[in-house]
Amino acid sequence: MIPAYCTNVHPAEDLAGVVAQLDRYAVPVRERLGVDELALGLWLAEPVARGLADDPAARRGLAGELRARGLTVSTLNAFPYGGFHDEVVKHAVYLPTWTDPRRLAYTMECATVLADLLPDSADHGSISTLPLAWREPWTGEDDARAQAALGELTGFLRAEASRHGRPIKLAMEPEPGCVLDTVADAVGWLADRVDHDHVGLCLDTCHLAVSFADPVEAVKSIHATGLSVVKVQASAALEVAEPGSAEGRDAIAAFAEPRYLHQVRENTPDGVLAADDLPEALTSLPAGHPWRVHFHVPLHAQPSAPLTSTTDVLLAAMGAVRATADATPHVEVETYTWTVLPGSDAVDLAEGIAAELRWAADHLGEGNPG
């Protein structure tokens, strides 16, 4: 089964732009795959989500535009609030945080929209979100505010489920450098604070790989607390075995770019060392042991040696999810970095996305496409 692909790769921040990107990319991807329907993990910037949430006719219109193009939506990516294709994004992607009422309002807007976009075949929808905030500043008071916001959201989601007959579930997405940096952090924070029927995890397998956690044990730990993997973002990180060599350093340095934050972890015998961005890592980490870099690279195309990607972590995590999950999570391929890859000017984006989805269909087995 072909999973969804995440449309946050496309720089559209008004409704007309969203529809234009469907025509420019999503429809050609579907046609190249030779399928009647293609699932999307839709990203709607906050002004778009707000406009749709306020206008039932506009929601019906978007649902019709999707159907007319053979596109379906069961999951939204509500991590970026807006400005995701600005010249410099970096830490701004973590704003507003879950202590800010705007984050709660945006997530509610997304839930309202998604409820009217779900295809008849979907038994639920999902929304992925940021792991509370960047790690600092963060206080006990912030913890309490975030928990209260999630409690308010849960009440809203319950009401929406009663109204529509199908639940929308929130998927918290751990990311290196954030308050919920790892799966272990997310499980520890969420387990006793949220309603497990409405809030679970988004397992981004690039982020999981960067943490150097064991993917199978990480998945088991989620289910051991009664939480669930609501959504999987099928993604791969960059890895360099010898970052201290001239060849390794030059190869990884080619991926340092100004738009997005590319957190780096070095796996040493004494523990995992951290740098918040690739340029910082190149000057501050000892580079005596393997690095993994938060740079989502295409699943189907291994980078040139001496670099590799962490598709092995993705495959192991998906195997563990299939083995432990009572319900099948939504699966979304999320390579938002196509336009900042070295040599990206020569990329046919529709063909690249189609190639990734072919790889995912061949390697990830049965799953809910989104």
Order of alpha helices (4+ residues) and beta strands (2+ residues): beta-alpha-alpha-beta-alpha-alpha-beta-alpha-beta-alpha-beta-alpha-beta-alpha-alpha-beta-beta-alpha-beta-beta-alpha-beta-beta-alpha-beta-alpha
